[in-house]
């Protein structure tokens, strides 16, 4: 977890947003709308930068122009075609760029519908890198198609750099939008009506989106859903002193008026003091949404020091208590510890007639039939996907058969611990079970703020490392730490 995340404390309004939008995410009623601002920090240009050279050719100053669509149209009119404009799009966006923290966090959120007006390919590449199966909607034709196994759909409503000739770039493109892309309009209107959207990196200066919002408002009146827009509140004083106080006050007043105006469409503004606060705010949302999930990392070719019977019973009891105490189990499935943990979880589910297995246990077996050369990368992506879905990691044992069938530490379990640390997930190591769990327990005692950030854990860690602790004591200590971690995540909302 970065220093900025550790130092970030959500305001009351931000906590309200996290709670309300987080509930929609958990109910499967949330969608994202990503604008150009999300890609700017990755090095991509905005509309003004894209059209600057074109404006110069027309003897115009792009900084004085407010209707950039008209500017693009003037160019097309002047040269009799859009070939040069298409090339500008390719040159600006058809290149590799570093994924930002905002992209990484959005790709981990359990949200399966994403809209964007961006032409670049950062979103799809980030989702693919996160192990998500993404379907991209670029045209009317593929709106009717469905990719088997997809878990996120990306609607690129203004096209993509891969098909610059079809991108929505000019005033005429906007005027003909309903004739050429009417199903995108209808689909977005449907999502505005049925889902709660979060706007990130969007400026609300796009006339196409504003027109669709107006249509939704016209049909629903005051019975609209609440949507959210994250944006920076302009500072009242220029930090670099290059602009006057009057100019800064003007920006603040305009931002407040714009915020009040979009409330007509049911969109509430979530203010941040700096753009740098957006990643930790989204991270707090992720923590809140995933707080109920638990991943049990473990492997045991050699069940020592506990022995096979006791290790199996401890695994089963952990799975049972995780479900029984209101948490959800996420597992990559495997023989031994994972198998017993899942068995205990399902016993707890079927003891409660109200519980639904699909809601409480997520089982994603590791991919089979992967070439040996690609296996390490595929398995890591799979682990990252699973661990991103949980609020905490529990570590049991952690060994496997090495060369000549000699016992060695499990590199898979070690990788799961490393991934959890990189994502800022609390790690609860059952040290007395030995192996990787013992190593993680030693590290957690030496640096509890890294392994269990903000969680009072001294007495529980003592129990988890004590060879004389009973299974019941171990399970109670794990559940106590899970509850404290969940409580901290809840306070973010």
N, C-alpha and C positions, 0 to 999 in steps of 0.2 A: 504494500500500500504506500502510495507516494506521500511526501510531506504535505502537499496541498490537500490531499484527502484527509489525512489525519487532523489537519488544522481547520477543516471545513465544518462549520456548524450551521445547519439549515435554519433559516428564519421561520417564524410562525407560519407565514404564508407558504413558504417552500415545503414545510412539513405537511401542511394541509394538501398541497398538490401531490406529494409523495403518497400520502394515505389514499386520497381519492382516485388518482390515476393508477396507483398500484393495485387497488381493488379491481379496477377494470382489466388490468393486465391479467390478474389471476383468474378472472371470470371469462377470459378470452374475448373481451369486448374492446380491445385497444388496438390502435393503428398508429403508425408514424408517418409524418409528412416532413421530408428533408429538403431544405433549400440550399442555395449556393453558398451560404455562410458556413455550412458544415465542411465544405471542401476548400474554402479559402485558406484556412490554416495549413492545408496540405500542399499549398503552392499553386493551386489553380486560380485562374483569373475570374473576376466578376464581369458582368455585362459591360460596364464602362471600359474596363481594360481590353475586353475583346473587341470593342468597336472603336477604340481610340484611333487606330491608323485609318480606319474607314472614314471616320469623321474628318480627319485631316485632309483626306483626298477630296472631301466635299467642301473644304474651307470652312468647317464648323468646329466648334470647341465642345468636345464631349462633356466637359464639366459644366457647361451651361445648358445642356440638353436634359430635359426631364422625360421626354417620350422617346426612349431608346428604341422601341419597336419601329417608330416612324423613321428614326435615323437609319436603321437597317433597311427599311423599305426604300428610303431615298437612294441608298447605294444601289439596290437592285434595279430601281427605275433608271438610274444614271448609266449603268453598264449593260443593261438589258438582260440580266440573268443573275443567278446566285452562286455561280461557280466559285468566285473569289471568296464569298462569305462562307461557303462550305469548307474551303481550304483553311480559312481562319479557324473554323471550329475544330478541324482535324489537328492543326498545329497547336492549338491551345489545350486540347483535352486528350488527344491520343498519345499519351505518354504515361510512364510509370510514376506513381507518386506514393509517398509514405502515408499509410493509414494513420488517422489521428485517434486519440483516445476516445473522442466522441463516436467515431465509426466503430471502434472495437466494442465499446459498451453497448451501443445500439444493437450490434449483431449478436450479443449475448442475451439480450432481453427476450423472454418468451413471447414475442409478438410476431404474428405470421403475415401481417399485411403492411406494406411499406409503399408510400407514394413519394415521388420526387419530380421536380422540374429540372433536375440537373442532367447535363449531357455526359459527364464523365462516368467512369466505370468503378469508382472507388467503393460504392456500396456493394455491388455484386461481388467484387474481389474480396471484400472484408467478410461478407457472409460465407463465401466459399472457404476462406482461410479458417473460419470458425467452425467448419464442419457442417454448415447448414446446407441443405439441398434447396437451391433457390430457383424459382421460375421467373423469367423476365418477360413482362408484357410490353412490347414495343409498338405493336400495330393492332388494328381492328381484327385482322385475321387470326393472330395468336391469342386474342382475348378468349376465344372459344376453345382453345386447346388447353390441356392440363398435363403437366409433367408428373408422371407417377413417382410417388415418394417425396414430393416436395413438402417442405415445412415452412417456407416463407415465399410470398409472392411479391415481386417488385414491379410496380407500375411506373414506367418512365413516360409520363403523360406528354412530354414535349420532345420525345425522341432520344436518340443516343448518338454519340460520336461515331459509332460503328456504321450508322446509316445517315450521314449528314444531309443527304438530299431530301430526307423525309422529316428532318428536325423542324420544330416550330420555332422560327427565328424572326420573321418579319410581321409587319402589321397585317398584311394580307393573310398570312398563316393563321393569325389569331381570328381574323374575320371569318375565315372558312373553317374554323376548328370544329364546329358542330356538324358541318357537312362531311368533313373528312375523318373526324375522330369522335363522333357522337357517343359511341359506347363508352369511351373513357369518361366523358362528362356524366353519363348516366351511372357508371360504376362509382365514381367519386361522390356523386350526390347520394347514392345508396349508403356508402360508408359514412358520410356525414350524418345520415339519419340513424343508422344502426350501431355505429361504433363511436368511441371517444378517441379523437385524434390529438396527437402531440406534435406541434410544429417546432422543428429545430433548424436553426440556420435559415429561417425564412423571414422575408422583410414585409410581406403583405403589400407589395407594389405590383404584383402580377395581376393584370386585368382579367385573365382567364379564370383564375382561382376566385377572385372577388365576384365575378359574374355567377359562378357556380354557388358560392355562399349565398348570394342574393336570392337565387332560385330556391334554395333550401329554406331560407327564412320566409320567403313568400308562401311556400307550401305548408310550413309548420307553425308559422306565427311565433308565439312565445313558448311553444312546446318543444324546444330544441334541446338536444344534448349539450352538456358542458364539454368544451374542448380546451386545450391549453397551448400556450405559446411561450417558450422560453426565450427571453431576450435581455440584453443589457440595459440597465437604466443609465442614460447619459449622465456623465459627471457634470457638476455645476461649475467646476473650475478645470481649465485645461491643464493636465499634468505637465506638459512641455511648454506651456506658456505661449504657444504659437497662435492661439485664437483668443479673442476677447471674451470677457465675462458675458457680454451681451449675446454673443454668438452661442455660447454654451447654454445660457438660459433659454434661448430660442429653441435649441435642440431638445432640452428637457420638456418645455411646454408642448412642442410638437409630438414628442413621444407619448406624453400623457393623453393628448387628444386622440392620437391613433389608438392607444390602448382602450380608451373609452368607446371609440367608434366600433372596434371589432367585437365589443361586447354585444352589439346588436345581433351578431351571428352565434352567440353563445360561447365565444372564445375568451377565456380568462388569461391575463398576462401573468407569467411567473417571472418576476424581476430578479436579475442577478447584478451584483455590483461590478463585476468584471467578466469578460468573456472567459477568462481562466477559471471562473467558478462553475462553468457549465459541465465540464467532465466530472468533478466531484459531486455535483448535484445529481447527475445521471447515475453515478456510482452509488449514491445513497438510495436512489430509486431501485437499482438492481439489488442492493443488499436487502431492502425491504421486501421486494418481490420474492427473492429466493430464500428468505430466512427460515422457512418451514422445511426445507429439504436437507437430507443428510446422506452423505456418501460414505460407505464403510470400505476403506481400502485395506486389503489384506490378501495374503497368500501363504500357504503353509505346506510345502512338501514335507517338512519336518515339523511336527506339532510340538516339539519340546520348546520351552520348559513345561508347558501346561499338560501335555499329553493329548492324544486325539480325542478322547471322550470329553474331557473338560473344555477343550477349545471349541469343539462342536456345540456343546451346551451353552457356552458363553456367547458364541455367534448367534445361536438361535434366540437366546434371551435378549440380546441387544436388538435384533430385528423386531421382536415382539414388543419391547418397551418403546422403541422409536415410534411405532404406529400407535401403541396404546397411549402414549403421552401427547399425541396430536401432531407429530412430525410425519413427514413423508420420506420414503426410502427411494434413493436413486442408485442403480447398480448396473455395472457392466456385465454382470453374470459370469460365473466361473465355478469350477468344481471346488468344493471345500468351504471356505469362509463365506463367500458370497452366496453359495447355494444354501447354507444353513441360515444365514441372515434373512434371505428372501423367504425361506420356509417359516421362520418365526414371524415375519411380517404378515404373511398370508394367514397364519393362525390367528393373529390379533384382528385382522380385518373380518374374518368370518365369525369371530366372536361378537362383532358389532354389526347388527343388521343394517345400520344406517350407512356404514362405510362402503365405498365403491373401490374395488381394486385398481381400476384405471386411474382414479384420482389420487391414490395413495402410494402406489408403487410404480416406478418407471424403470423398466428393464430394457437395456440396450446392449445386447451381446456385442463383443468385439468383432469387427469385420473379419470374415473368413475369406479364403481364396484370394488373399492379397499376396502379390509377388514378394519374395523375401527382401528384395532391394527397396521396396516401398513400405514394408510392414512397420518399421519404426515410426515413420512419419504419420502413417494412417492411424496407428494406435495412439500416438500422442494427440492427434486432432480429436480422436474419439474421447480420450480422457478429458481434454479441455472442454469439450461439449458437455460432458456429464457433470464435471465439477462446477462449471459455470452456472448450473441449474440449482445448486444447493447453497445452504447457508453455512454449512460446517462439514468438516472431514473428520471421521473417526478412523484411527489406524490400529489394526490388529496384526500381530506377528509380522510377516513380510519376508519370506524366504522362498527359494525355488531350487530345482536341481541344476547344478552347473556341470562343467566338464567332468567326465567320469562319474556322473551322478552324485557328485559331492554337493553338499548344501552350500548355497551362497545367498547373499541378500538379494531380494527381489528388486530388480531395476525398475519394474513397472510400478511397484508401490512407492519406491523412492521418487519416481517421476510424478506420481500423483501428489505426493507431499510438496514437491517443488512447484507444481502447477497451482496448488491451493495457496501456497505462500505468495506466488506472483499475482494472484487474484485477490489477495487480502482476506481469504477465508480462514476462520478460526480452525485450528487443528487440535484434535483431542487424541493424544497417543496413549494407548494402553500399554505402558512400558513393561509391565510384568509379563507380557506375552512374548517379549524378546524381539530380536532381529531388528527390522526397520523401525518397528514401534518403539523399541528400546532406544535407538539412536534419536528418534524424534522426541521422545520423552526427555532425554538428556538435554537436547537443544532447547526444548520448551522451558525447562527449569532454568537454563542459563539466560534465556531471552524471552520471558513470557509475553512481553508486549508485541513481539513479532508473531508468535504462534497463537496467542489468545489475546488479541489487542483489546484493552479496556475491560477485560473480564477478570474478576477476582477468582483465582484458580489455585492458590497455594495448597490448601488442604486437599482438594480433589486430585491434584497432581501427585501428592504424596500417596494417596490411596491407589491411584493408577500405576504407581511404580513399585508398590509393596507386594512382594511375593506371597505374603500371608493374607492378602485381601481375598475375600470370598467373591464368587460371581455376582452375588446380589449387591455387594458393596461397589464392585466395579461398575455394574450397570447403573446404580444410583448416582455414582460420581459422573459418569458420562452424561446422563440425562440432566443432572444439575447444571453442568457446563453448557449443554445445548440450550437449556432454558434461559440461562444468563445471556448467551450469545443472541438468542432470539429476542430477548427483551431489549438489548442494546439496539438491534436492527429495527425494532418496532418504534423506538424513540425517535428515530430519524423521520418517522412519519407522524 
